[in-house]
């Protein structure tokens, strides 16, 4: 009697493993229901983000050095009172980092099938985006307050550094807001990768830490 041997199906090793038994880069539930967050073994987004953060750090370090040198050599250096709205802006940016972490946890829960509604992490991301916009608007309000007191970009060295440092930081925050919009769009279409979200979150948290450093610098030097 002839015996028939069935060969197991051949799996192309180049294809990603969505079953949850592979390399662990996918965040799909074990049941095979591929949710919102996926990932690949290579994570160029995070690598590029670390390079960008290093470049930003060096830029602000150079500006800090220039401020310290200019203060020590400028006879026309006059200390100024920082607008009170800057402290409110600091709280707003700090809260935005908290809401972003809530979004991270809810996205992870959704990817593993614990959270059933994508609207929950979406709301936290939108809240983070709104707080970021509020921060930029608050920075603009601080510039208007300085203008009302007669301090402009070219009024004196310390006001020049104030506008330069806060303006450059605000531009980088706007870049972070664009990153959040990109993440929200990817999440809405269920194609968000973990490395993409991690890179956006790292950048946003870095902007918060950078601002606290700048506020301390401005308060102590200007």
C-alpha positions as CSV (number, residue, x, y, z in Angstrom):
1,X,0.0,0.0,0.0
2,X,1.5,3.3,-1.1
3,X,2.1,6.0,1.5
4,X,1.5,9.6,0.7
5,X,3.7,12.1,2.4
6,X,2.5,15.7,2.6
7,X,5.2,18.3,2.7
8,X,4.7,21.3,4.9
9,X,4.0,24.5,3.1
10,X,7.1,26.5,2.2
11,X,7.2,30.0,3.8
12,X,9.1,32.7,2.1
13,X,11.6,33.9,4.8
14,X,11.5,37.4,3.3
15,X,7.8,37.8,4.3
16,X,7.1,39.4,7.8
17,X,5.7,37.1,10.5
18,X,2.4,38.5,11.8
19,X,1.7,35.5,14.0
20,X,3.4,36.8,17.0
21,X,6.0,34.0,16.9
22,X,8.7,35.8,14.9
23,X,11.3,38.3,15.9
24,X,8.9,40.3,18.1
25,X,9.1,43.4,15.9
26,X,5.3,43.3,15.1
27,X,2.8,44.3,17.7
28,X,0.0,42.3,16.2
29,X,-2.1,40.2,18.6
30,X,-1.3,36.5,18.8
31,X,-4.6,35.7,17.1
32,X,-3.3,37.2,13.8
33,X,-5.5,40.3,13.8
34,X,-3.0,42.9,12.5
35,X,-4.0,46.1,14.2
36,X,-2.6,49.6,14.0
37,X,1.1,49.2,15.0
38,X,3.6,47.3,13.0
39,X,7.3,47.4,12.7
40,X,10.2,46.1,10.7
41,X,13.6,44.7,11.8
42,X,15.3,47.9,10.6
43,X,14.3,51.1,12.2
44,X,15.7,54.0,10.2
45,X,13.3,56.4,11.7
46,X,14.8,56.1,15.2
47,X,18.3,56.2,13.8
48,X,17.6,59.4,11.9
49,X,15.9,60.8,14.9
50,X,19.0,60.3,17.1
51,X,21.1,62.1,14.5
52,X,18.6,65.0,14.3
53,X,18.5,65.3,18.1
54,X,22.3,65.4,18.2
55,X,22.4,68.1,15.6
56,X,19.8,70.2,17.5
57,X,21.7,69.7,20.8
58,X,24.9,71.0,19.2
59,X,23.1,74.0,17.7
60,X,21.7,75.1,21.0
61,X,25.0,74.4,22.8
62,X,26.7,76.7,20.4
63,X,24.1,79.4,21.0
64,X,24.4,79.0,24.8
65,X,28.2,79.5,24.5
66,X,27.7,82.6,22.4
67,X,25.2,84.0,24.9
68,X,27.6,83.4,27.8
69,X,30.5,85.0,25.9
70,X,28.4,88.0,24.8
71,X,27.2,88.6,28.3
72,X,30.7,88.6,29.7
73,X,32.0,91.1,27.1
74,X,29.0,93.4,26.5
75,X,28.9,96.6,28.5
76,X,25.4,97.3,27.2
77,X,23.9,94.0,28.6
78,X,20.7,94.7,30.5
79,X,18.8,92.2,32.5
80,X,15.1,91.8,31.5
81,X,12.0,90.4,33.2
82,X,10.7,87.3,31.4
83,X,7.0,87.4,30.4
84,X,4.9,85.4,32.9
85,X,3.2,83.5,30.1
86,X,6.5,81.5,29.6
87,X,5.8,79.7,32.8
88,X,2.3,78.7,31.7
89,X,3.8,77.6,28.4
90,X,6.2,75.3,30.3
91,X,3.3,73.6,32.2
92,X,1.4,73.2,28.9
93,X,4.4,71.5,27.2
94,X,5.0,69.3,30.2
95,X,1.4,68.1,30.2
96,X,1.6,67.4,26.4
97,X,4.4,64.9,27.2
98,X,2.1,63.2,29.7
99,X,-0.8,63.0,27.2
100,X,1.6,61.6,24.6
101,X,2.7,58.8,27.0
102,X,-1.0,58.0,27.6
103,X,-1.4,57.7,23.8
104,X,1.6,55.4,23.7
105,X,0.1,53.1,26.3
106,X,-3.3,53.0,24.6
107,X,-1.8,52.3,21.2
108,X,0.2,49.4,22.6
109,X,-2.9,48.1,24.3
110,X,-4.9,48.4,21.0
111,X,-2.1,46.6,19.1
112,X,-2.3,43.7,21.5
113,X,-6.0,43.5,21.4
114,X,-6.5,44.8,24.9
115,X,-8.0,48.1,23.8
116,X,-10.9,47.7,21.3
117,X,-11.4,51.3,20.2
118,X,-8.9,53.2,18.1
119,X,-10.6,56.4,19.1
120,X,-9.1,56.2,22.6
121,X,-5.4,56.6,21.7
122,X,-6.5,58.9,18.9
123,X,-8.0,61.3,21.5
124,X,-4.8,61.4,23.5
125,X,-2.8,62.2,20.3
126,X,-5.1,64.9,19.3
127,X,-4.9,66.3,22.9
128,X,-1.1,66.4,22.6
129,X,-1.3,68.1,19.3
130,X,-3.7,70.7,20.7
131,X,-1.4,71.4,23.7
132,X,1.5,71.8,21.3
133,X,-0.4,74.4,19.3
134,X,-1.3,76.2,22.5
135,X,2.4,76.3,23.5
136,X,3.4,77.9,20.2
137,X,0.5,80.4,20.6
138,X,1.8,81.1,24.1
139,X,5.3,81.8,22.8
140,X,3.9,84.3,20.3
141,X,2.0,86.0,23.1
142,X,5.3,86.3,25.0
143,X,6.9,88.0,22.0
144,X,3.9,90.4,21.8
145,X,4.4,91.2,25.5
146,X,8.0,92.1,24.9
147,X,7.1,94.2,21.9
148,X,4.6,96.1,24.1
149,X,7.5,97.0,26.5
150,X,9.6,98.2,23.7
151,X,12.0,95.2,23.5
152,X,12.5,94.1,19.9
153,X,15.0,91.8,18.2
154,X,17.6,94.5,17.8
155,X,16.9,96.5,21.0
156,X,19.8,95.1,22.9
157,X,21.9,91.9,23.1
158,X,19.8,90.0,25.6
159,X,16.5,90.6,23.9
160,X,18.2,89.5,20.7
161,X,19.1,86.2,22.3
162,X,15.6,85.8,23.8
163,X,13.9,86.1,20.4
164,X,16.6,83.9,18.7
165,X,16.4,81.0,21.3
166,X,12.7,81.0,21.8
167,X,12.0,81.4,18.1
168,X,14.3,78.6,17.1
169,X,12.8,76.3,19.6
170,X,9.3,77.2,18.4
171,X,10.3,76.3,14.9
172,X,11.5,72.9,16.1
173,X,8.2,72.5,18.1
174,X,6.3,73.1,14.8
175,X,8.4,70.3,13.3
176,X,7.3,68.1,16.1
177,X,3.6,69.0,15.5
178,X,4.0,68.0,11.9
179,X,5.3,64.7,13.1
180,X,2.3,64.2,15.4
181,X,0.0,65.0,12.4
182,X,1.8,62.3,10.4
183,X,1.4,59.8,13.3
184,X,-2.3,60.6,13.7
185,X,-2.8,60.1,9.9
186,X,-0.9,56.8,9.9
187,X,-2.9,55.6,13.0
188,X,-6.2,56.5,11.4
189,X,-5.3,54.3,8.4
190,X,-4.0,51.5,10.6
191,X,-0.5,51.6,9.1
192,X,1.4,53.2,12.0
193,X,4.8,51.5,12.7
194,X,6.2,51.3,16.2
195,X,9.5,52.8,15.2
196,X,7.7,55.8,13.6
197,X,5.7,56.5,16.7
198,X,8.8,56.0,19.0
199,X,10.8,58.5,16.9
200,X,8.0,61.1,17.1
201,X,7.6,60.6,20.8
202,X,11.4,60.9,21.5
203,X,11.5,64.1,19.5
204,X,8.5,65.6,21.4
205,X,9.9,64.7,24.8
206,X,13.2,66.2,23.8
207,X,11.5,69.4,22.9
208,X,10.0,69.6,26.4
209,X,13.4,69.0,28.1
210,X,15.1,71.5,25.8
211,X,12.5,74.1,26.6
212,X,13.0,73.6,30.4
213,X,16.7,74.1,29.8
214,X,16.2,77.2,27.8
215,X,13.8,78.7,30.3
216,X,16.4,78.2,33.1
217,X,19.1,79.7,30.8
218,X,17.0,82.7,30.0
219,X,15.9,83.2,33.6
220,X,19.5,83.1,34.9
221,X,21.3,85.0,32.1
222,X,18.8,87.5,30.8
